[in-house]
Amino acid sequence: MTAADTNISRGTATAGLLDRERIIAKPGFNRWLVPPAALAIHLCIGMAYGFSVFWLPLSKALGTPTPAPAECASLNLLTALFTTSCDWRVSDLGWIYTLFFVLLGSSAAIWGGWLERAGPRKAGVVAACCWCGGILIAAIGVIFHQLWVMWIGAGVIGGIGLGLGYISPVSTLIKWFPDRRGMATGMAIMGFGGGAMIGAPLASLLMNHFRTDGSVGVWQTFIVMAAIYFVFMMGGAFGYRLPPAGWRPEGWTAPAAKSSMITTKHVHLRDAHKTPQFWLIWAVLCLNVSAGIGVIGMASPMLQEIFGGALIGLPDLKFADLSKDQIATVAAIAAGFAGLLSLFNIGGRFFWASLSDKIGRKNTYYCFFVIGIALYVLAPWAAGIHSKVLFVGALCIILSMYGGGFATVPAYLADIFGTQFVGAIHGRLLTAWATAGIIGPVVVNYIREAQKAAGVEGAQLYTFTMYILAGMLALGLIANSLVKPLSDKWFMSDEEVAALQAKTAAANAGPTGSFGIGTGGFDGKALVAWALVGIPLLWGVWVTIKSTYALFG
């Protein structure tokens, strides 16, 4: 037994079940077991994108008669929180969606440093308890028809679970795949984009199963999904392992000076936010997400109002002229369009992050902004000539770059700030997402309402909106161009890094290398782990493809 093996054994013997020291990998461990563990968590919390599937059923949970009584007709946001006799409005329920991403960004920023100290297993367990516990509390809110309980349960407690669950695999995977940072984070973060593709149709199936004359089936669905998610998330948390300090893949050596944009040193968490590079990358992410999330929020109404009857073979009919049955058919097609965007959101996370390993993170973001500006300008023109293919194609590529931005930014941070605190730095950067979650939808919705009030309709209704979003990307392009390598004064000394890594055996023993860890490739155990997350993901893809067939079929 080597000195490294002995020290690892001593460390794990005294560590608690959830402690960081307990999950230091031993010789023989296969690093390809870590990405499916990350996917298991991200596919569960990714249902946050699909929560809108519950809004319409919940808005009819009581079946308030039409016209509504005076008490319900005068309902405002404050009274909606406490009413037990009036149906909730979709706009009131939609605040849960806002809370998701505000709490995701803020909790990731607040507890990112704790995650680095506690390790991804403990963070994953807390994330599972918060996300699934929040859904269970939301179920209680539905049973007693108390919206404030749903806000606190799903929105606040669940949002904290989202933040911890989102960042828990990032630094872990970057440490395991220093040779393919972009691909590694893309594998995990694509799960967050794919969660809704699995969760939304699953929720619809469950609600249909539990629906009765006296219940819309939502609270029962919440309970079942919380139980399923808890099992998968706990499995993912206990599947996490960390490489010992000094570990590197067999036969791999860090490239000497391949790019000045990739550092081999480390910036301390306390200093990262003091650098202009942090805030430039913050702006890059915020502007890219603000534009993309605006499209996600208005994708369904946009398609319906622009193409109207053309979606059902009646090109002469505007959306306002459609009958109730025709509107229902058009809405179903638009739902398929939203699913198609989700599919590109997922694919983009893996494609663009992997491409960034080849062309660099900064160049990848240049692609997002340059191509994005062109497509945001092209979309109104495609709408004006009533080309569904061009319009849908433009928005699909836009959404791939929206997802790609999320997957690429952790590797961008690792390149600039090093890997020692990348998870915590990434957590702080996600405040950009919280900000974008407010800016994007608010800007888009207010512009749309102003255009409608001015009598604008059809393809022209969203033209000005698209140009505003293109302007956001132009600002992002400028911010990205200003990102430069850090000066040496920001990096920790070798002694500081060694002191931070002193709890791991390899740091104590001194050597570097593979230590017999990370070999195995896609062996039987890895294939089983990938199948457990891959089969649900493939089911979601299949359902999405079927639902989008009507768009061009």
C-alpha positions as CSV (number, residue, x, y, z in Angstrom):
1,M,0.0,0.0,0.0
2,T,1.4,3.4,-0.9
3,A,1.6,6.4,1.4
4,A,-1.3,8.0,-0.6
5,D,-3.5,5.0,-0.1
6,T,-2.7,4.9,3.7
7,N,-3.5,8.5,4.2
8,I,-6.8,8.3,2.2
9,S,-7.8,5.3,4.4
10,R,-7.0,7.2,7.6
11,G,-9.0,10.2,6.4
12,T,-12.1,8.3,5.5
13,A,-12.1,6.3,8.6
14,T,-12.5,9.3,10.8
15,A,-14.9,11.3,8.5
16,G,-18.7,11.4,8.8
17,L,-20.9,9.9,6.1
18,L,-21.5,13.2,4.4
19,D,-18.1,14.8,5.0
20,R,-15.8,15.9,2.2
21,E,-13.0,13.6,3.3
22,R,-15.3,10.6,3.1
23,I,-15.7,10.9,-0.7
24,I,-12.1,11.1,-1.7
25,A,-11.8,8.5,-4.5
26,K,-9.6,5.4,-4.0
27,P,-7.6,3.5,-6.6
28,G,-9.9,1.7,-9.1
29,F,-12.6,4.4,-9.1
30,N,-14.0,5.2,-12.5
31,R,-14.4,9.0,-13.1
32,W,-17.2,8.3,-15.7
33,L,-19.5,7.5,-12.7
34,V,-19.5,11.1,-11.6
35,P,-21.3,12.7,-14.6
36,P,-24.5,10.5,-14.2
37,A,-24.5,11.4,-10.5
38,A,-24.6,15.1,-11.5
39,L,-27.2,14.4,-14.1
40,A,-29.4,12.7,-11.6
41,I,-29.6,15.8,-9.5
42,H,-29.9,18.3,-12.4
43,L,-32.6,16.4,-14.2
44,C,-34.7,16.6,-11.0
45,I,-34.2,20.2,-10.2
46,G,-34.6,21.1,-13.9
47,M,-38.3,20.6,-13.5
48,A,-38.3,24.3,-12.4
49,Y,-38.5,25.1,-16.1
50,G,-41.6,23.0,-16.5
51,F,-43.6,24.2,-13.4
52,S,-45.9,26.2,-15.7
53,V,-47.6,22.9,-16.5
54,F,-49.4,23.3,-13.1
55,W,-50.6,26.8,-13.5
56,L,-53.8,26.3,-15.6
57,P,-55.0,23.3,-13.5
58,L,-54.3,25.2,-10.2
59,S,-56.1,28.2,-11.6
60,K,-59.2,26.0,-11.8
61,A,-58.7,24.1,-8.5
62,L,-61.8,25.4,-6.8
63,G,-63.9,25.9,-9.9
64,T,-65.0,29.5,-9.1
65,P,-68.1,30.2,-11.2
66,T,-68.1,32.6,-14.1
67,P,-68.7,35.4,-13.7
68,A,-66.8,35.4,-10.5
69,P,-68.3,36.8,-7.3
70,A,-67.3,40.4,-6.3
71,E,-64.8,39.1,-3.8
72,C,-62.9,37.2,-6.5
73,A,-63.3,39.9,-9.2
74,S,-61.5,42.4,-7.0
75,L,-58.7,40.0,-6.0
76,N,-55.2,41.5,-5.9
77,L,-51.8,39.9,-5.2
78,L,-52.0,40.4,-1.4
79,T,-55.5,39.0,-1.0
80,A,-54.7,36.1,-3.5
81,L,-52.0,34.9,-1.1
82,F,-54.6,34.2,1.6
83,T,-57.9,33.5,-0.2
84,T,-59.6,30.1,0.3
85,S,-62.7,30.8,-1.7
86,C,-61.4,32.2,-5.0
87,D,-59.3,30.5,-7.7
88,W,-55.8,31.6,-8.1
89,R,-54.8,33.6,-11.2
90,V,-52.0,32.4,-13.4
91,S,-50.1,35.7,-12.9
92,D,-50.1,35.1,-9.1
93,L,-48.9,31.5,-9.5
94,G,-46.2,32.7,-11.9
95,W,-44.4,34.4,-9.1
96,I,-43.2,31.0,-8.0
97,Y,-41.2,30.8,-11.2
98,T,-39.6,34.1,-10.4
99,L,-38.8,33.0,-6.9
100,F,-37.2,29.9,-8.3
101,F,-34.5,31.8,-10.1
102,V,-34.0,34.6,-7.7
103,L,-33.5,32.1,-4.9
104,L,-31.3,29.9,-7.1
105,G,-28.9,32.7,-7.8
106,S,-28.9,34.2,-4.3
107,S,-28.6,30.8,-2.5
108,A,-25.8,29.7,-4.8
109,A,-23.9,33.0,-4.0
110,I,-24.5,32.7,-0.2
111,W,-23.7,29.0,0.3
112,G,-21.2,28.5,-2.6
113,G,-18.2,28.9,-0.2
114,W,-19.8,26.5,2.3
115,L,-20.2,23.9,-0.5
116,E,-16.4,24.1,-1.2
117,R,-15.7,23.3,2.4
118,A,-18.5,20.7,3.0
119,G,-18.1,18.9,-0.3
120,P,-20.7,18.1,-3.0
121,R,-22.2,15.1,-1.2
122,K,-23.4,17.1,1.8
123,A,-24.6,19.9,-0.6
124,G,-26.4,17.4,-2.7
125,V,-28.3,15.9,0.3
126,V,-29.3,19.4,1.5
127,A,-30.4,20.2,-2.1
128,A,-32.6,17.1,-2.2
129,C,-34.2,17.8,1.2
130,C,-34.9,21.5,0.2
131,W,-36.2,20.8,-3.4
132,C,-38.3,17.8,-2.5
133,G,-39.4,19.1,0.9
134,G,-40.4,22.4,-0.8
135,I,-42.6,20.5,-3.3
136,L,-44.2,18.6,-0.4
137,I,-45.0,21.9,1.4
138,A,-46.4,23.2,-1.9
139,A,-48.7,20.2,-1.9
140,I,-50.0,21.2,1.6
141,G,-50.6,24.7,0.2
142,V,-52.7,23.2,-2.6
143,I,-54.7,21.0,-0.2
144,F,-55.6,24.0,2.0
145,H,-55.7,26.4,-0.9
146,Q,-53.1,28.8,0.6
147,L,-50.9,30.4,-2.1
148,W,-48.5,31.8,0.5
149,V,-47.6,28.3,1.6
150,M,-46.9,27.4,-2.1
151,W,-44.7,30.4,-2.4
152,I,-42.7,29.5,0.7
153,G,-42.5,25.8,-0.1
154,A,-41.8,25.5,-3.8
155,G,-40.5,29.1,-4.4
156,V,-38.3,29.8,-1.4
157,I,-37.3,26.5,0.1
158,G,-37.4,24.8,-3.3
159,G,-35.4,27.7,-4.7
160,I,-32.6,27.2,-2.2
161,G,-32.5,23.5,-3.2
162,L,-32.2,24.6,-6.8
163,G,-29.2,26.8,-6.0
164,L,-27.3,24.1,-4.0
165,G,-28.3,21.4,-6.5
166,Y,-27.2,23.4,-9.5
167,I,-23.7,24.3,-8.3
168,S,-22.9,21.0,-6.4
169,P,-21.5,19.1,-9.5
170,V,-19.8,22.0,-11.2
171,S,-16.4,22.2,-9.4
172,T,-16.5,18.4,-8.9
173,L,-16.7,17.7,-12.6
174,I,-14.1,20.3,-13.5
175,K,-11.7,18.6,-11.1
176,W,-12.4,15.2,-12.6
177,F,-12.1,16.4,-16.2
178,P,-9.2,18.9,-16.4
179,D,-8.6,17.6,-19.9
180,R,-12.2,18.4,-21.0
181,R,-13.6,21.0,-18.7
182,G,-16.3,22.3,-21.1
183,M,-17.6,18.8,-22.0
184,A,-17.7,17.9,-18.3
185,T,-19.8,20.8,-17.2
186,G,-21.9,20.5,-20.3
187,M,-22.8,16.9,-19.4
188,A,-24.1,18.0,-16.0
189,I,-25.7,21.3,-16.8
190,M,-27.6,20.0,-19.8
191,G,-29.6,18.0,-17.3
192,F,-31.0,21.2,-15.9
193,G,-32.3,22.2,-19.3
194,G,-33.7,18.6,-19.8
195,G,-35.5,18.3,-16.5
196,A,-38.7,19.9,-17.8
197,M,-38.6,17.7,-20.9
198,I,-39.0,14.7,-18.5
199,G,-40.9,16.3,-15.7
200,A,-43.6,18.2,-17.6
201,P,-45.0,15.2,-19.5
202,L,-44.7,13.1,-16.3
203,A,-46.6,15.7,-14.4
204,S,-49.3,15.7,-17.1
205,L,-49.6,11.9,-16.9
206,L,-49.9,12.0,-13.1
207,M,-52.4,14.8,-13.0
208,N,-54.6,12.9,-15.5
209,H,-54.3,9.8,-13.3
210,F,-55.2,11.6,-10.1
211,R,-57.8,14.0,-11.5
212,T,-61.4,13.5,-10.1
213,D,-64.5,15.6,-10.0
214,G,-63.4,17.2,-6.8
215,S,-59.6,17.5,-7.5
216,V,-57.4,18.6,-10.3
217,G,-54.8,16.1,-9.2
218,V,-52.0,18.6,-8.5
219,W,-51.2,17.9,-4.8
220,Q,-51.1,14.2,-5.4
221,T,-48.7,14.7,-8.3
222,F,-46.5,16.9,-6.1
223,I,-46.2,14.2,-3.6
224,V,-45.4,11.4,-6.1
225,M,-42.8,13.6,-8.0
226,A,-41.2,14.7,-4.7
227,A,-40.7,11.1,-3.7
228,I,-39.3,10.1,-7.1
229,Y,-37.0,13.1,-7.2
230,F,-35.7,12.5,-3.6
231,V,-34.6,8.9,-4.6
232,F,-32.8,10.1,-7.7
233,M,-31.2,13.1,-6.0
234,M,-30.0,11.1,-3.0
235,G,-28.6,8.5,-5.4
236,G,-26.7,11.3,-7.2
237,A,-25.4,12.9,-4.0
238,F,-24.0,9.6,-2.7
239,G,-22.5,8.9,-6.2
240,Y,-20.3,11.9,-5.9
241,R,-16.5,11.4,-5.4
242,L,-13.6,13.9,-5.3
243,P,-10.2,13.3,-6.8
244,P,-7.3,13.5,-4.3
245,A,-5.3,16.7,-4.7
246,G,-2.6,16.3,-7.3
247,W,-4.6,13.8,-9.3
248,R,-4.6,14.0,-13.0
249,P,-5.9,11.7,-15.8
250,E,-3.6,8.8,-16.8
251,G,-1.1,10.0,-19.4
252,W,-2.4,13.6,-19.3
253,T,-0.3,16.6,-18.6
254,A,-1.5,20.2,-18.4
255,P,-0.8,22.1,-21.6
256,A,2.2,24.4,-21.1
257,A,1.1,27.8,-22.4
258,K,-1.5,26.8,-25.0
259,S,-3.6,29.8,-24.2
260,S,-3.0,32.9,-22.1
261,M,-6.7,32.7,-21.1
262,I,-6.2,29.5,-19.2
263,T,-4.4,29.8,-15.8
264,T,-2.8,27.0,-13.9
265,K,-3.0,29.0,-10.6
266,H,-5.9,29.8,-8.3
267,V,-7.7,32.9,-7.0
268,H,-9.2,32.8,-3.5
269,L,-12.9,33.2,-3.2
270,R,-12.5,36.4,-1.1
271,D,-10.7,38.1,-4.0
272,A,-12.6,36.9,-7.1
273,H,-15.3,39.5,-6.9
274,K,-12.7,42.2,-6.5
275,T,-11.5,41.7,-10.1
276,P,-13.0,43.4,-13.1
277,Q,-12.9,40.1,-14.9
278,F,-15.6,38.7,-12.5
279,W,-18.0,41.5,-13.2
280,L,-17.3,41.4,-16.9
281,I,-18.2,37.7,-17.0
282,W,-21.2,38.5,-14.7
283,A,-22.4,41.0,-17.4
284,V,-21.7,38.5,-20.2
285,L,-23.9,35.9,-18.5
286,C,-26.6,38.3,-17.4
287,L,-27.1,39.8,-20.9
288,N,-27.0,36.4,-22.7
289,V,-29.5,35.0,-20.2
290,S,-31.8,38.1,-20.2
291,A,-32.2,37.8,-24.0
292,G,-32.7,34.1,-24.0
293,I,-35.1,33.9,-21.0
294,G,-37.2,36.6,-22.7
295,V,-37.7,34.2,-25.7
296,I,-38.5,31.3,-23.4
297,G,-41.2,33.3,-21.6
298,M,-43.0,34.5,-24.7
299,A,-42.3,31.5,-27.1
300,S,-45.8,30.1,-27.1
301,P,-47.8,33.3,-27.4
302,M,-45.3,34.6,-29.9
303,L,-45.8,31.7,-32.3
304,Q,-49.6,31.9,-31.9
305,E,-49.9,35.6,-32.4
306,I,-47.5,35.8,-35.3
307,F,-48.7,32.9,-37.4
308,G,-52.3,32.5,-36.2
309,G,-54.3,30.4,-38.6
310,A,-51.2,29.5,-40.7
311,L,-50.4,27.0,-38.0
312,I,-53.5,25.0,-38.9
313,G,-53.5,25.5,-42.6
314,L,-55.7,28.7,-42.6
315,P,-53.1,31.5,-43.5
316,D,-55.8,34.1,-44.0
317,L,-57.0,34.0,-40.4
318,K,-55.3,36.2,-37.8
319,F,-55.0,34.9,-34.3
320,A,-57.8,37.3,-33.1
321,D,-60.2,35.8,-35.7
322,L,-59.7,32.1,-34.6
323,S,-62.6,30.2,-32.9
324,K,-62.2,28.7,-29.5
325,D,-61.6,25.2,-31.0
326,Q,-59.0,26.6,-33.4
327,I,-57.2,28.5,-30.6
328,A,-57.0,25.2,-28.6
329,T,-55.5,23.5,-31.6
330,V,-53.0,26.3,-32.2
331,A,-52.1,26.3,-28.5
332,A,-51.3,22.6,-28.6
333,I,-48.9,23.2,-31.5
334,A,-47.3,26.1,-29.6
335,A,-46.8,23.8,-26.7
336,G,-44.9,21.5,-29.0
337,F,-42.8,24.4,-30.1
338,A,-41.9,25.1,-26.5
339,G,-40.8,21.5,-26.2
340,L,-38.7,21.8,-29.3
341,L,-37.0,24.8,-27.8
342,S,-36.3,22.8,-24.6
343,L,-34.6,20.1,-26.7
344,F,-32.3,22.7,-28.3
345,N,-31.7,24.2,-24.9
346,I,-30.4,20.8,-23.7
347,G,-28.4,20.0,-26.8
348,G,-26.8,23.4,-26.8
349,R,-25.5,22.9,-23.3
350,F,-23.5,19.9,-24.4
351,F,-22.6,21.0,-27.9
352,W,-21.4,24.6,-27.2
353,A,-19.6,23.6,-23.9
354,S,-17.7,20.8,-25.8
355,L,-16.9,23.1,-28.6
356,S,-15.4,25.6,-26.1
357,D,-12.8,23.0,-25.3
358,K,-11.6,23.4,-28.9
359,I,-12.0,27.1,-29.7
360,G,-11.8,28.6,-26.2
361,R,-14.5,30.1,-23.9
362,K,-14.1,33.6,-25.0
363,N,-14.5,32.7,-28.7
364,T,-17.5,30.6,-27.8
365,Y,-19.2,33.6,-26.3
366,Y,-18.2,35.7,-29.3
367,C,-20.2,33.1,-31.3
368,F,-23.2,33.5,-29.0
369,F,-23.3,37.2,-29.3
370,V,-22.5,37.6,-33.0
371,I,-24.7,34.8,-34.2
372,G,-27.4,35.7,-31.7
373,I,-27.6,39.4,-32.8
374,A,-28.0,38.2,-36.5
375,L,-30.7,35.8,-35.5
376,Y,-32.7,38.2,-33.4
377,V,-32.7,40.6,-36.3
378,L,-33.6,37.8,-38.7
379,A,-36.5,36.5,-36.7
380,P,-38.8,39.5,-37.3
381,W,-38.0,39.3,-41.1
382,A,-38.9,35.6,-41.1
383,A,-42.1,36.4,-39.3
384,G,-42.9,39.1,-41.8
385,I,-42.6,36.7,-44.7
386,H,-44.5,34.0,-42.7
387,S,-41.7,31.5,-42.9
388,K,-42.2,29.0,-40.1
389,V,-39.0,27.2,-40.9
390,L,-36.8,30.2,-40.7
391,F,-38.5,31.6,-37.6
392,V,-38.5,28.4,-35.7
393,G,-35.0,27.6,-36.8
394,A,-33.7,31.0,-35.6
395,L,-35.3,30.6,-32.2
396,C,-34.1,27.1,-31.8
397,I,-30.5,28.2,-32.4
398,I,-31.0,31.1,-30.0
399,L,-32.1,28.7,-27.3
400,S,-29.2,26.4,-27.9
401,M,-26.8,29.3,-27.2
402,Y,-28.9,30.3,-24.2
403,G,-28.3,26.8,-22.7
404,G,-24.7,26.8,-24.0
405,G,-24.0,30.0,-22.1
406,F,-24.9,28.3,-18.8
407,A,-22.7,25.3,-19.6
408,T,-19.7,27.2,-20.8
409,V,-19.4,29.8,-18.0
410,P,-18.1,27.4,-15.3
411,A,-15.2,26.4,-17.5
412,Y,-14.7,30.1,-18.4
413,L,-14.4,30.9,-14.7
414,A,-12.0,27.9,-14.2
415,D,-9.8,29.2,-17.0
416,I,-9.6,32.7,-15.5
417,F,-9.7,32.0,-11.7
418,G,-8.4,28.4,-11.4
419,T,-10.3,25.4,-10.1
420,Q,-9.8,25.6,-6.3
421,F,-12.8,27.9,-5.6
422,V,-14.6,27.6,-9.0
423,G,-17.8,26.2,-7.5
424,A,-18.1,29.0,-5.0
425,I,-17.2,31.7,-7.6
426,H,-19.7,30.2,-9.9
427,G,-22.3,30.4,-7.2
428,R,-21.7,34.1,-6.8
429,L,-21.8,34.6,-10.5
430,L,-25.3,33.1,-10.6
431,T,-26.6,36.3,-9.1
432,A,-26.5,37.3,-12.8
433,W,-29.1,34.7,-13.5
434,A,-31.3,35.9,-10.7
435,T,-31.0,39.4,-12.2
436,A,-31.7,38.2,-15.7
437,G,-34.7,36.3,-14.4
438,I,-36.3,39.6,-13.6
439,I,-34.9,41.8,-16.4
440,G,-35.7,39.5,-19.3
441,P,-39.4,38.7,-18.7
442,V,-40.2,42.2,-17.4
443,V,-38.7,44.0,-20.4
444,V,-40.3,41.6,-22.9
445,N,-43.7,41.7,-21.3
446,Y,-43.9,45.5,-20.9
447,I,-42.7,46.1,-24.5
448,R,-45.4,43.6,-25.7
449,E,-48.1,45.3,-23.7
450,A,-47.1,48.7,-24.9
451,Q,-47.2,47.5,-28.5
452,K,-50.6,46.0,-28.1
453,A,-51.9,49.2,-26.5
454,A,-50.7,51.0,-29.6
455,G,-52.7,48.7,-31.8
456,V,-49.8,46.7,-33.1
457,E,-50.6,43.1,-33.9
458,G,-49.3,40.0,-35.8
459,A,-45.7,39.8,-36.9
460,Q,-45.0,43.4,-36.0
461,L,-46.0,42.9,-32.4
462,Y,-42.6,41.4,-31.5
463,T,-40.3,43.2,-33.9
464,F,-39.3,46.0,-31.5
465,T,-38.8,43.4,-28.7
466,M,-36.4,41.4,-30.9
467,Y,-34.3,44.5,-31.6
468,I,-34.1,45.3,-27.9
469,L,-32.9,41.7,-27.2
470,A,-30.3,42.1,-30.0
471,G,-29.2,45.3,-28.3
472,M,-28.6,43.3,-25.0
473,L,-26.4,40.9,-26.9
474,A,-24.4,43.8,-28.4
475,L,-23.6,45.0,-24.9
476,G,-22.6,41.4,-23.9
477,L,-20.3,41.3,-27.0
478,I,-18.5,44.4,-25.7
479,A,-18.2,43.0,-22.1
480,N,-16.8,39.7,-23.5
481,S,-14.2,41.5,-25.5
482,L,-12.9,43.3,-22.4
483,V,-12.2,40.0,-20.5
484,K,-8.4,39.6,-20.1
485,P,-6.2,37.2,-18.1
486,L,-5.7,38.2,-14.5
487,S,-2.5,39.8,-13.2
488,D,-0.3,37.7,-10.9
489,K,-1.2,39.8,-7.8
490,W,-4.7,38.0,-7.7
491,F,-3.4,34.5,-7.5
492,M,-2.7,32.5,-4.3
493,S,0.8,31.4,-3.5
494,D,1.7,27.7,-3.7
495,E,1.9,27.6,0.1
496,E,-1.7,28.9,0.4
497,V,-3.0,26.3,-2.1
498,A,-1.1,23.5,-0.3
499,A,-2.6,24.6,3.0
500,L,-6.1,24.5,1.6
501,Q,-5.6,21.0,0.2
502,A,-3.8,19.7,3.2
503,K,-6.8,17.5,4.3
504,T,-6.5,15.3,1.3
505,A,-4.0,12.4,1.2
506,A,-2.3,13.3,-2.0
507,A,-1.4,16.7,-0.8
508,N,0.2,15.2,2.3
509,A,2.0,12.5,0.4
510,G,3.3,14.9,-2.2
511,P,3.2,13.1,-5.5
512,T,1.0,13.8,-8.5
513,G,-0.4,11.4,-11.0
514,S,-3.5,9.2,-11.6
515,F,-3.0,7.0,-8.5
516,G,-4.9,4.3,-10.3
517,I,-8.0,6.5,-10.3
518,G,-10.2,7.4,-13.3
519,T,-9.5,4.4,-15.4
520,G,-12.1,2.1,-16.7
521,G,-14.0,4.2,-19.2
522,F,-17.5,3.0,-20.0
523,D,-17.3,-0.3,-18.1
524,G,-20.4,-2.2,-16.9
525,K,-20.9,-0.2,-13.8
526,A,-20.7,3.1,-15.7
527,L,-23.1,1.9,-18.3
528,V,-25.7,1.0,-15.6
529,A,-25.3,4.5,-14.0
530,W,-25.7,6.2,-17.4
531,A,-28.7,4.1,-18.2
532,L,-30.5,5.2,-15.0
533,V,-30.4,8.8,-16.2
534,G,-30.2,8.2,-19.9
535,I,-33.5,6.2,-20.3
536,P,-35.7,8.9,-18.7
537,L,-33.9,11.5,-20.8
538,L,-34.5,9.6,-24.0
539,W,-38.2,9.2,-23.0
540,G,-38.4,12.9,-22.7
541,V,-36.8,13.4,-26.1
542,W,-39.3,11.0,-27.6
543,V,-42.3,12.7,-26.1
544,T,-41.0,16.1,-27.3
545,I,-40.4,14.9,-30.9
546,K,-43.9,13.5,-31.0
547,S,-45.5,16.7,-29.7
548,T,-43.6,18.9,-32.1
549,Y,-44.5,16.8,-35.2
550,A,-47.7,18.8,-35.5
551,L,-45.7,22.0,-36.0
552,F,-44.4,20.8,-39.4
553,G,-46.3,17.6,-39.9
